[in-house]
Amino acid sequence: MKSKPFDTASVIGLGYVGLPTAAVLASRGLSVIGVDINAKAVEIINTGASLIVEPDLDVVLQGVVAAKRLRAVMTPEPADVFVIAVPTPVHKDNRPDLSAVEAAMRSIAPVLKKGDLVILESTSPVGTTARMSELVAQLRPDLTFPQHAPNQSDIRMAYCPERILPGQTLRELIDNSRTVGGLDTVSGDLACEFYRIFTKGHLSKTTASTAEFVKLAENSYRDVNLAFANELSMLCDRLDVDVFDVIAAANLHPRVDILRPGPGVGGHCIPVDPWFIIDAWPEKARIIRTAREVNEGKTGFVVEKVRQRAGRFKDPVIALLGLAYKPDVDDLRESPALHIVEQLASENVGQLLVVEPFIDELPPSLRGWNNVRFSTMKTALAEADLVVVLVGHAEFARVKDKEIAEKAIIDTVGLWRFRKDLD
Ligand SMILES: NC(=O)c1ccc[n+]([C@@H]2O[C@H](COP(=O)([O-])OP(=O)(O)OC[C@H]3O[C@@H](n4cnc5c(N)ncnc54)[C@H](O)[C@@H]3O)[C@@H](O)[C@H]2O)c1
């Protein structure tokens, strides 16, 4: 009998979620095997570095790799617990794409042994953990699984969604409360024991399906509330009222807390996860679907606004500030700012000077356009007729009044709201 249930942990998928999780587990004394199909990521992680920009991650990573507590590989090896953190995007038609989760489950099946715990962390449609348990059970008929032998199975299966905020991942991994859903009670209990190794936050134990839905409900809640703010912003624009004044005043009401509008909603999670609910019951998920439509519509609305304003200049030079999906990160996934710049480039609205301090060069989708240039803030502000704020990076907030005094401004995030009278 082993003294501890978890000596060795394996994290499958070493991205924004998996890599910090692997590093933190290793820093707690576990022997950690990180698995990724990306050879470059594996190679870099084994040098103690990372492809991800996340405060303090490199420091922790260097320590645990040097101490041989974490190593990255491309093929799973035996471990006591497997944490799956691979991508769960949607297909072009917005239906869930679970191919990475399925591939990860297939890849660990051969190395599973009696007593192991498998935890799915990837955001997933309700019922995925149960379906994956069935899939692995078919691949390993020599082992029992919770659906066939509840609370007595060889393999324990649980679902535990991640709530981390990029940019604050290491702190939030430890401090956040979590929902832990076992396929049976024993799996849920064991998963809680596992998260106690590094989590200070409250662990609420529930079923796997409930935990799956909790994550989807959380992100749909954000999407719906952002849609409300974005809808207000479009109405205010039509009525010639400053939406940021409206929101600041309305939020003085003790029971009102309106979010800030932006150029749309981006990132790997919020624009994607509501589709997992809509896909499950399209006729009933009406508010959630409408929110998606409003948020996507806001991006087109900003493009139209830039097109109109640029049309007032003969050969417009347009500074576009930010490509990331939110302030002070390098993450461009599903970024509305990026979509806006791509659209403006394809419509040839003017000379586009793109400023994004968190990356070193234009992303592939913007290379090859001769109307698009990667620019410094200084050059962009010096040359532009029209300045469009797409992301509220702290660096952009530090711009001095005199630098933009002569410019037309479209500020989609309210970063310069006190300068609105310049517009
Ligand atoms: N990024 C976030 O802030 C965040 C927050 C909460 C939840 N999530 C969810 O967590 C999951 C992972 O997201 P992420 O942001 O870490 O993704 P990511 O794209 O940053 O990383 C995923 C990693 O998995 C690897 N991978 C893909 N298929 C694999 C396989 N079969 N075997 C091994 N590795 C494989 C990829 O190469 C990549 O390195 C998603 O379901 C996401 O929705 C993400």
Ligand as a Chemical Component Dictionary entry (heavy atoms), coordinates in Angstrom:
data_LIG
# 
_chem_comp.id                   LIG 
_chem_comp.type                 NON-POLYMER 
_chem_comp.pdbx_formal_charge   0 
_chem_comp.three_letter_code    LIG 
# 
loop_
_chem_comp_atom.comp_id 
_chem_comp_atom.atom_id 
_chem_comp_atom.alt_atom_id 
_chem_comp_atom.type_symbol 
_chem_comp_atom.charge 
_chem_comp_atom.model_Cartn_x 
_chem_comp_atom.model_Cartn_y 
_chem_comp_atom.model_Cartn_z 
_chem_comp_atom.pdbx_ordinal 
LIG N1  N1  N 0  -6.865  29.664 -20.892 1  
LIG C1  C1  C 0  -7.702  29.891 -19.919 2  
LIG O1  O1  O 0  -7.644  30.920 -19.276 3  
LIG C2  C2  C 0  -8.768  28.871 -19.539 4  
LIG C3  C3  C 0  -9.526  29.122 -18.401 5  
LIG C4  C4  C 0  -10.464 28.195 -18.028 6  
LIG C5  C5  C 0  -10.656 27.043 -18.786 7  
LIG N2  N2  N 1  -9.925  26.827 -19.911 8  
LIG C6  C6  C 0  -10.142 25.581 -20.657 9  
LIG O2  O2  O 0  -9.017  24.724 -20.443 10 
LIG C7  C7  C 0  -8.764  23.942 -21.608 11 
LIG C8  C8  C 0  -7.330  24.154 -22.078 12 
LIG O3  O3  O 0  -7.192  25.510 -22.434 13 
LIG P1  P1  P 0  -5.781  26.210 -22.622 14 
LIG O4  O4  O 0  -6.053  27.664 -22.665 15 
LIG O5  O5  O -1 -4.792  25.696 -21.639 16 
LIG O6  O6  O 0  -5.400  25.670 -24.087 17 
LIG P2  P2  P 0  -4.006  25.864 -24.852 18 
LIG O7  O7  O 0  -4.320  25.846 -26.284 19 
LIG O8  O8  O 0  -3.230  26.983 -24.247 20 
LIG O9  O9  O 0  -3.206  24.539 -24.464 21 
LIG C9  C9  C 0  -3.632  23.277 -24.804 22 
LIG C10 C10 C 0  -2.409  22.378 -25.012 23 
LIG O10 O10 O 0  -2.880  21.069 -25.262 24 
LIG C11 C11 C 0  -2.047  20.473 -26.238 25 
LIG N3  N3  N 0  -2.758  19.332 -26.811 26 
LIG C12 C12 C 0  -3.743  19.313 -27.726 27 
LIG N4  N4  N 0  -4.151  18.050 -27.947 28 
LIG C13 C13 C 0  -3.411  17.256 -27.132 29 
LIG C14 C14 C 0  -3.359  15.858 -26.892 30 
LIG N5  N5  N 0  -4.179  15.014 -27.509 31 
LIG N6  N6  N 0  -2.455  15.388 -26.010 32 
LIG C15 C15 C 0  -1.606  16.224 -25.375 33 
LIG N7  N7  N 0  -1.616  17.559 -25.543 34 
LIG C16 C16 C 0  -2.502  18.061 -26.408 35 
LIG C17 C17 C 0  -1.748  21.606 -27.197 36 
LIG O11 O11 O 0  -0.604  21.340 -27.969 37 
LIG C18 C18 C 0  -1.567  22.783 -26.232 38 
LIG O12 O12 O 0  -0.227  22.936 -25.835 39 
LIG C19 C19 C 0  -9.829  24.362 -22.637 40 
LIG O13 O13 O 0  -10.927 23.505 -22.535 41 
LIG C20 C20 C 0  -10.214 25.751 -22.161 42 
LIG O14 O14 O 0  -11.512 26.089 -22.565 43 
LIG C21 C21 C 0  -8.967  27.714 -20.298 44 
# 
loop_
_chem_comp_bond.comp_id 
_chem_comp_bond.atom_id_1 
_chem_comp_bond.atom_id_2 
_chem_comp_bond.value_order 
_chem_comp_bond.pdbx_ordinal 
LIG N1  C1  SING 1  
LIG C1  O1  DOUB 2  
LIG C1  C2  SING 3  
LIG C2  C3  SING 4  
LIG C2  C21 DOUB 5  
LIG C3  C4  DOUB 6  
LIG C4  C5  SING 7  
LIG C5  N2  DOUB 8  
LIG N2  C6  SING 9  
LIG N2  C21 SING 10 
LIG C6  O2  SING 11 
LIG C6  C20 SING 12 
LIG O2  C7  SING 13 
LIG C7  C8  SING 14 
LIG C7  C19 SING 15 
LIG C8  O3  SING 16 
LIG O3  P1  SING 17 
LIG P1  O4  DOUB 18 
LIG P1  O5  SING 19 
LIG P1  O6  SING 20 
LIG O6  P2  SING 21 
LIG P2  O7  DOUB 22 
LIG P2  O8  SING 23 
LIG P2  O9  SING 24 
LIG O9  C9  SING 25 
LIG C9  C10 SING 26 
LIG C10 O10 SING 27 
LIG C10 C18 SING 28 
LIG O10 C11 SING 29 
LIG C11 N3  SING 30 
LIG C11 C17 SING 31 
LIG N3  C12 SING 32 
LIG N3  C16 SING 33 
LIG C12 N4  DOUB 34 
LIG N4  C13 SING 35 
LIG C13 C14 SING 36 
LIG C13 C16 DOUB 37 
LIG C14 N5  SING 38 
LIG C14 N6  DOUB 39 
LIG N6  C15 SING 40 
LIG C15 N7  DOUB 41 
LIG N7  C16 SING 42 
LIG C17 O11 SING 43 
LIG C17 C18 SING 44 
LIG C18 O12 SING 45 
LIG C19 O13 SING 46 
LIG C19 C20 SING 47 
LIG C20 O14 SING 48 
# 
